[in-house]
């Protein structure tokens, strides 16, 4: 049975958008509250930033289990289970009276969000096939980018009116509403020929994906690009509000403008891929990210908010192109193991990026230099793309 026979079109896309919103909502809504949280717990800003990186780490790591579960039992039950975990851990974060307990809640919340993410990307791969899925992933990313545009506005208002804990009560309510929608409308998309043989957690199952160089190359590019964005979202609140003297509302405006450009990038990327192919799209995206690093370094001595944000604007557009072109290509060879492949892609993209940023943040670099480092880590990927190996792993004719 083809998954298209059960649900297609706008309803499926709307449900997938709902599933993938859990992760960015858990990151972006409370960013304006980070300074207030540091004050509440009487800790330095780096400790509070760990609430983001811990969430990202479990968001990726948990997919090693969520992926095989989605292949074994289907996308729908995994999505619903993830929503339940997300709701309970959000309530736990709301009630946390110490930073350690909040970190545990965030770690747990990441495991819930990872299940909804795996279910969403596997369902997209199920429903749209190896080629169209890359374009649909880019459209989904465009929808996701509304969260960075709107969530900090909401988070600023909630924090100002009700305190920083209200951000987590909002996440709890969102999970309850979304869980109801999924229960009523989400139909199973798992193909009948999905490979469910063998142990649930099998090294061979993962190795069969990791042995594919096409996956490794593109998943690594997704990880490095995501590390740029994660380094930005964890550094920007403190840098702009504490070091640059921006108010919470000014920070929200900068963040919203960047999110709007990210939305534009994610909407343009599929059209660009349709016309010029995914290889050309990936090449342009990598060049924009690497170039953004050069601009960031050149402007690093200017102590103004615009000097920090202009290179970020460029990088966000490049990120949209890289993720749109690379994510679909990474999943393309795995029609019978879409859940497992999506899980490993999420592990690279989330946990890998989280670990990278957590380590580099300990280098005691100012945010502009830290962002330059993260952007220039993509240079080897760009050189590989131009090499013979890169032409074999991402061939232009097959990507058009």
C-alpha positions as CSV (number, residue, x, y, z in Angstrom):
1,X,0.0,0.0,0.0
2,X,1.3,3.4,-0.9
3,X,1.0,6.0,1.9
4,X,-0.5,8.5,-0.5
5,X,-3.8,6.5,-0.4
6,X,-4.4,7.3,3.3
7,X,-3.6,11.0,3.4
8,X,-2.1,13.5,1.1
9,X,-1.9,17.2,0.5
10,X,-2.5,20.1,2.9
11,X,-3.7,18.0,5.9
12,X,-0.5,15.8,5.9
13,X,1.7,18.8,5.5
14,X,-0.1,20.6,8.4
15,X,0.3,17.6,10.7
16,X,4.0,17.3,9.8
17,X,4.5,21.0,10.5
18,X,2.8,20.5,13.9
19,X,5.2,17.6,14.7
20,X,8.3,19.4,13.8
21,X,7.3,22.6,15.7
22,X,8.0,21.0,19.1
23,X,11.8,21.3,18.8
24,X,12.1,24.9,17.8
25,X,9.4,26.0,20.2
26,X,11.3,24.4,23.1
27,X,14.4,26.4,22.1
28,X,13.2,29.8,20.9
29,X,10.3,30.8,23.1
30,X,12.3,31.2,26.3
31,X,15.5,32.7,24.8
32,X,14.6,36.3,26.0
33,X,14.2,34.9,29.5
34,X,17.8,33.5,29.8
35,X,19.2,36.4,31.7
36,X,16.2,36.3,34.1
37,X,16.7,32.5,34.6
38,X,20.4,33.1,35.4
39,X,19.4,35.6,38.0
40,X,16.8,33.3,39.5
41,X,19.2,30.4,40.0
42,X,22.2,32.7,40.8
43,X,24.5,31.1,38.1
44,X,26.5,32.5,35.2
45,X,25.1,32.7,31.7
46,X,27.0,29.7,30.4
47,X,25.2,27.4,32.9
48,X,21.8,28.6,31.7
49,X,22.8,28.3,28.1
50,X,23.3,24.6,28.9
51,X,19.5,24.3,29.0
52,X,19.6,24.7,25.3
53,X,22.5,22.4,24.6
54,X,21.3,19.6,26.9
55,X,17.9,19.7,25.1
56,X,19.7,19.5,21.7
57,X,21.9,16.6,22.9
58,X,18.9,14.5,23.9
59,X,17.0,15.6,20.9
60,X,19.6,13.9,18.7
61,X,20.6,11.0,21.0
62,X,17.0,9.8,21.6
63,X,16.5,9.3,17.9
64,X,18.6,6.2,18.0
65,X,15.7,4.6,19.8
66,X,12.9,6.6,18.2
67,X,13.9,5.7,14.7
68,X,13.8,1.9,15.0
69,X,10.6,2.3,17.1
70,X,9.0,4.3,14.2
71,X,10.0,1.6,11.8
72,X,8.8,-1.3,14.0
73,X,5.6,0.2,15.4
74,X,4.7,3.0,13.0
75,X,5.0,6.8,12.9
76,X,1.7,7.5,14.7
77,X,2.3,5.8,18.0
78,X,5.9,7.2,18.3
79,X,4.6,10.7,17.6
80,X,1.9,10.5,20.2
81,X,4.3,9.0,22.8
82,X,6.7,11.8,22.1
83,X,4.0,14.5,22.6
84,X,3.1,12.9,26.0
85,X,6.8,12.9,27.2
86,X,7.1,16.5,26.0
87,X,4.1,17.7,27.9
88,X,5.1,16.0,31.2
89,X,8.7,17.3,31.0
90,X,7.5,20.8,30.2
91,X,5.4,20.7,33.4
92,X,8.5,19.5,35.2
93,X,10.5,22.4,33.9
94,X,7.8,24.8,35.0
95,X,8.0,23.4,38.6
96,X,11.8,23.1,38.8
97,X,13.2,24.8,41.9
98,X,16.9,24.3,40.9
99,X,18.9,24.5,37.7
100,X,19.9,20.9,38.0
101,X,16.2,19.8,38.0
102,X,15.5,22.1,35.1
103,X,18.4,20.6,33.2
104,X,16.9,17.1,33.8
105,X,13.6,18.3,32.6
106,X,15.1,19.8,29.5
107,X,17.0,16.5,28.8
108,X,13.8,14.6,29.1
109,X,11.9,17.1,26.9
110,X,14.5,16.6,24.2
111,X,13.7,12.9,24.2
112,X,10.0,13.7,23.6
113,X,10.7,16.2,20.9
114,X,13.0,13.8,19.1
115,X,10.2,11.3,18.7
116,X,7.9,13.9,17.0
117,X,10.8,14.9,14.7
118,X,11.6,11.3,13.7
119,X,7.9,10.6,13.0
120,X,7.6,13.8,10.9
121,X,10.7,13.3,8.7
122,X,10.0,9.6,8.2
123,X,6.4,10.3,7.3
124,X,7.6,12.9,4.7
125,X,10.0,10.3,3.3
126,X,7.1,7.8,3.2
127,X,4.7,10.1,1.5
128,X,6.8,12.1,-1.0
129,X,9.6,9.7,-2.0
130,X,13.3,10.2,-2.3
131,X,13.3,13.3,-4.6
132,X,10.3,15.3,-3.5
133,X,11.1,14.7,0.2
134,X,14.1,17.0,0.0
135,X,11.9,19.8,-1.4
136,X,9.2,19.1,1.2
137,X,11.8,19.1,4.0
138,X,12.8,22.6,2.9
139,X,9.2,23.8,2.9
140,X,8.8,22.3,6.4
141,X,12.0,24.2,7.5
142,X,10.4,27.3,6.2
143,X,7.3,26.7,8.3
144,X,9.5,25.9,11.3
145,X,11.2,29.3,10.9
146,X,8.0,31.0,11.9
147,X,8.8,29.9,15.4
148,X,12.0,31.9,15.8
149,X,10.1,34.9,14.3
150,X,7.1,34.6,16.6
151,X,8.2,32.6,19.7
152,X,10.6,35.2,21.2
153,X,7.8,37.8,20.9
154,X,5.5,35.5,22.8
155,X,8.2,34.6,25.2
156,X,9.1,38.2,25.9
157,X,5.5,39.0,26.7
158,X,5.0,35.9,28.9
159,X,8.2,36.5,30.8
160,X,7.3,40.2,31.3
161,X,3.8,39.5,32.4
162,X,4.0,36.1,34.2
163,X,7.7,35.3,34.7
164,X,10.0,33.0,32.8
165,X,8.3,29.8,34.1
166,X,5.2,30.7,32.0
167,X,7.1,29.8,28.9
168,X,7.2,26.2,30.0
169,X,3.5,26.2,30.9
170,X,2.8,27.4,27.3
171,X,4.8,24.4,26.0
172,X,2.7,22.1,28.1
173,X,-0.5,23.5,26.7
174,X,0.8,23.4,23.1
175,X,1.6,19.7,23.6
176,X,-1.9,18.9,24.9
177,X,-3.6,20.6,21.9
178,X,-1.2,19.1,19.3
179,X,-1.6,15.7,20.9
180,X,-5.3,15.9,20.4
181,X,-5.0,16.9,16.8
182,X,-2.6,14.1,16.1
183,X,-4.9,11.5,17.7
184,X,-7.8,12.6,15.6
185,X,-6.2,13.3,12.2
186,X,-2.8,11.6,11.8
187,X,-3.1,8.4,9.9
188,X,-0.2,5.9,9.7
189,X,2.2,6.4,6.7
190,X,4.7,3.5,7.3
191,X,5.1,1.5,4.0
192,X,4.1,-2.1,4.1
193,X,7.6,-3.2,3.0
194,X,9.4,-1.4,5.9
195,X,12.2,-3.6,7.2
196,X,11.2,-4.7,10.7
197,X,13.3,-7.9,11.0
198,X,15.9,-8.5,13.7
199,X,16.4,-6.8,17.1
200,X,14.9,-3.4,17.7
201,X,18.2,-1.9,18.5
202,X,20.7,-3.4,16.2
203,X,24.2,-2.2,15.5
204,X,24.0,-3.7,12.0
205,X,20.8,-1.7,11.3
206,X,22.7,1.6,12.1
207,X,25.9,0.4,10.4
208,X,24.0,-0.3,7.2
209,X,23.1,3.4,7.0
210,X,26.5,4.7,8.3
211,X,28.3,2.6,5.6
212,X,26.6,4.7,2.9
213,X,29.0,7.6,2.1
214,X,26.2,9.6,0.6
215,X,24.5,9.7,4.0
216,X,27.7,10.4,6.0
217,X,28.7,13.3,3.8
218,X,25.3,15.0,3.8
219,X,24.5,14.3,7.4
220,X,27.8,15.9,8.5
221,X,27.0,19.0,6.4
222,X,23.6,19.2,8.2
223,X,25.4,18.9,11.6
224,X,28.0,21.6,10.8
225,X,25.3,24.0,9.5
226,X,23.1,23.3,12.5
227,X,26.0,24.1,14.8
228,X,26.2,27.6,13.3
229,X,22.5,28.2,14.1
230,X,22.8,26.7,17.6
231,X,25.9,28.7,18.4
232,X,23.9,31.8,17.4
233,X,20.8,31.1,19.4
234,X,22.7,30.3,22.6
235,X,25.1,33.3,22.3
236,X,22.9,36.0,20.9
237,X,20.6,36.7,23.9
238,X,23.6,37.4,26.3
239,X,25.7,39.1,23.6
240,X,23.0,41.4,22.4
241,X,21.2,42.2,25.7
242,X,24.2,42.1,28.1
243,X,27.2,43.2,26.1
244,X,25.5,45.4,23.5
245,X,22.9,46.9,25.8
246,X,19.9,45.9,23.7
247,X,16.5,45.7,25.4
248,X,14.4,42.5,25.4
249,X,12.2,44.1,22.7
250,X,15.2,45.1,20.6
251,X,16.6,41.6,20.8
252,X,13.3,40.2,19.8
253,X,13.2,42.5,16.7
254,X,16.7,41.4,15.6
255,X,15.8,37.7,16.2
256,X,12.5,38.2,14.3
257,X,14.2,39.8,11.3
258,X,16.7,36.9,11.1
259,X,13.8,34.4,11.3
260,X,12.0,36.2,8.5
261,X,15.1,35.9,6.3
262,X,15.3,32.2,7.2
263,X,11.7,31.7,6.2
264,X,12.5,33.4,2.9
265,X,15.5,31.2,2.4
266,X,13.5,28.0,3.1
267,X,10.8,29.1,0.6
268,X,13.4,30.1,-2.1
269,X,15.5,26.9,-1.7
270,X,13.0,24.4,-3.2
271,X,12.4,26.7,-6.2
272,X,16.1,27.0,-6.6
273,X,16.5,23.2,-6.4
274,X,13.8,22.7,-9.0
275,X,15.5,25.0,-11.4
276,X,19.3,24.4,-10.8
277,X,19.4,21.1,-8.9
278,X,20.4,20.2,-5.4
279,X,24.1,20.1,-6.0
280,X,24.2,23.8,-7.1
281,X,21.9,24.7,-4.2
282,X,24.3,23.0,-1.7
283,X,27.3,24.7,-3.3
284,X,25.7,28.2,-3.0
285,X,24.6,27.5,0.6
286,X,28.1,26.4,1.7
287,X,29.7,29.4,0.0
288,X,27.2,31.7,1.9
289,X,28.0,30.1,5.2
290,X,31.8,30.3,4.7
291,X,31.6,33.8,3.4
292,X,29.5,34.8,6.4
293,X,32.4,33.7,8.7
294,X,34.7,36.1,6.8
295,X,32.3,39.0,7.2
296,X,31.7,38.2,10.9
297,X,35.5,38.3,11.5
298,X,35.9,41.5,9.6
299,X,33.2,43.2,11.7
300,X,34.1,41.7,15.0
301,X,35.8,44.9,16.2
302,X,32.7,46.9,15.7
303,X,30.7,46.9,19.0
304,X,27.3,47.3,17.4
305,X,24.3,45.0,17.2
306,X,24.2,45.3,13.4
307,X,27.8,44.2,13.0
308,X,26.9,40.9,14.7
309,X,23.6,40.4,13.0
310,X,24.4,41.1,9.4
311,X,26.7,38.1,9.0
312,X,24.0,36.0,10.8
313,X,21.5,37.2,8.2
314,X,23.7,35.8,5.5
315,X,24.4,32.6,7.4
316,X,20.7,31.9,8.0
317,X,20.0,32.1,4.3
318,X,23.0,29.8,3.5
319,X,21.7,27.4,6.2
320,X,18.4,27.1,4.5
321,X,20.0,26.2,1.2
322,X,22.4,23.6,2.8
323,X,19.7,21.9,4.9
324,X,17.2,21.8,2.1
325,X,19.7,20.2,-0.3
326,X,21.5,17.9,2.1
327,X,18.8,16.5,4.3
328,X,16.7,15.0,1.5
329,X,19.9,13.6,-0.2
330,X,21.0,12.0,3.1
331,X,17.7,10.1,3.3
332,X,17.3,9.3,-0.4
333,X,18.9,5.8,-0.4
334,X,16.8,4.4,2.5
335,X,13.2,3.9,1.5
336,X,12.9,0.7,3.5
337,X,14.7,2.2,6.6
338,X,13.5,5.7,6.6
339,X,12.9,5.8,10.3
340,X,16.4,4.6,11.2
341,X,18.0,6.9,8.6
342,X,16.0,9.9,9.9
343,X,17.1,9.0,13.4
344,X,20.7,9.0,12.5
345,X,20.3,12.2,10.6
346,X,18.8,13.8,13.7
347,X,21.6,12.4,15.8
348,X,24.2,14.1,13.6
349,X,22.2,17.3,13.2
350,X,21.1,17.8,16.9
351,X,23.4,15.9,19.2
352,X,26.4,16.4,17.0
353,X,25.8,20.1,16.8
354,X,25.0,20.3,20.5
355,X,28.3,18.7,21.5
356,X,30.3,20.8,19.0
357,X,28.8,24.0,20.4
358,X,29.1,23.0,24.0
359,X,32.8,22.3,23.5
360,X,33.5,25.4,21.5
361,X,31.7,27.6,24.0
362,X,34.3,26.5,26.6
363,X,37.1,28.0,24.5
364,X,36.2,31.4,26.1
365,X,35.8,33.1,22.7
366,X,33.7,36.1,22.2
367,X,30.5,35.2,20.2
368,X,31.7,36.8,16.9
369,X,34.9,34.7,16.9
370,X,32.9,31.6,18.0
371,X,30.5,32.1,15.1
372,X,33.4,32.6,12.7
373,X,34.9,29.3,13.9
374,X,31.6,27.4,13.5
375,X,31.1,28.8,10.0
376,X,34.6,28.0,8.8
377,X,34.3,24.4,9.9
378,X,32.3,24.0,6.8
379,X,35.3,24.7,4.5
380,X,36.4,21.0,4.3
381,X,32.8,20.1,3.3
382,X,32.9,22.6,0.5
383,X,36.3,21.4,-0.8
384,X,35.0,17.8,-0.7
385,X,31.9,18.8,-2.7
386,X,34.2,20.2,-5.4
387,X,36.3,17.0,-5.5
388,X,35.8,13.8,-7.4
389,X,34.4,12.2,-4.3
390,X,31.9,15.0,-4.0
391,X,30.8,14.7,-7.6
392,X,30.2,11.0,-7.0
393,X,28.3,11.4,-3.7
394,X,26.2,14.3,-5.0
395,X,26.0,14.0,-8.7
396,X,24.4,16.9,-10.5
397,X,22.3,14.9,-13.1
398,X,20.7,12.8,-10.4
399,X,19.9,15.9,-8.3
400,X,18.1,17.9,-11.0
